Amino acid sequence: MNSKKQILIFLFLSIMQPIFLLAADGSWCYFSVSNGDLVVPNCGQQQTASRVMAIDKWQRYHIADLPQRSMYIKPGDLDGDGAIDIVAGGWWWKNPGSLDGVWKQHLVGEPLRNMNEVFDFDRDGDPDVIGTKGVGAETNRQFVWAENDGKGKFTIHSNIDSCESGDFLQGSAMIRLADGYGIALGWHKGGKGTYIIRVPDNPKTEQWKIDLVTETSMKEDISAGDIDRDGDLDMLLGTIWLENRDGQWITHVLGETADLDSDLEPDRNDLADIDGDGRLDAVVSPELGTHLLWYRAPEDPTQPWIRHSVGTIEGQGFSMDTRDFDRDGDPDIVIGEHRGETHNRVVIFQNFDRGRTWSKVVIDKDAKDVIDHHDGTVAVDLDRDGDLDLISVGWYNPKVWVFENLAR
């Protein structure tokens, strides 16, 4: 480190990336976490001076008990008041403004009982809802969608084809196609593969078709993004990704997990540029294992990806989101535990030095018979204060939760 030079001014090119400092003799001095010049924030007792926002102060609020399990929890401004509301199962909850207030519960409308996406399907400026008729985790492949009047009141439409196989959804992602929007689907038992619901130009009068686009499935989460950087959206299924090649879906294996835990299966996944090289990397959280992983995308994503460890999750990773919680310009990872031995936690892994170093911050912990997280810990700014809060939902404990980020 250039400790003998008098530093006049400093320039942050990117927080937690290399920093160049101007010395008194007119030369520029190079400082980096990777060579030991800088201490990684939150890895010790002291925080280095930077714009990294603290993420260790949160308040949890119990919003509702559900009569049955919900497959997903999603945000959206359903009533047009500018505040982000919550949707889970067959209900939505109005944001009271102050997150510790009373979240009034509303029925979306029978027979929509298990929401999987919130999106403006009819392109009228407000979010609509799609879901199955299934109660909890029962097998159901019949979809309906709820047309929003802009004030949170819905008209239910059933003009959607039924899927030919599958039990209950574990993968769902909005995806832009060459001819419009679609919803990619992955079933818990895999079904016959991966499906896409095609949203028609006139969703109220035309039939929504469901296509089996590939027999490949990993039975869990689906993420959409332009992995090969050719201008269209591909799909990540876990350690497999599907290349969108002019509407044909080509299967590629990006990596393996069997050498870590023999029974490990990818559960949740996400696409994010972890190392800042402009390519979408894959983040994969485990079922039947404890290793949280990210895979670095090569220049040619059809070649093997380089696997990196983020950390361990004792309660397994059935809930995950990848967002910039500390506002330092790179994506962090939040995990909600589902199968903790005695307790379940919410953990944020802070990304430092382009994915080389991760700091593990536990932001919530409670007994496993009180709280767990399944397809939850979704990041969204609920109180419009500029930082990310969380919404979550449980499986063993079917409850809706809000976590307010109190960082300043």
Protein Blocks (a to p, Z undefined) as FASTA:
>chain_A
ZZkbccfbdcdfbghiacddddfkopacdddfklopaccehkambdcddfbdcfkbccdd
dfbdcfbdcfbdcdddfkonopacddehjbccddehiamlccddddfbdcbfbdfbdcdf
konopacddddfbehjbccfbdcddddehlopacddfkbccdfbdjbdcbdcddddfkbc
cdddddfklpnmdcdddddfblmlpccddddfbfbdehiacddddfkonopacddfbjac
cddeehiacdddfbdfklmpmklccfbdcdddfkonopacdddddehiabdcdddddfbl
mbccddddfbdcfkopabccdddfkonopacdddddfkbfkbccddddddeehhlaccdd
dfbdcdfklbccehiaiacdfkonopacdddddfklccddddddfbZZ
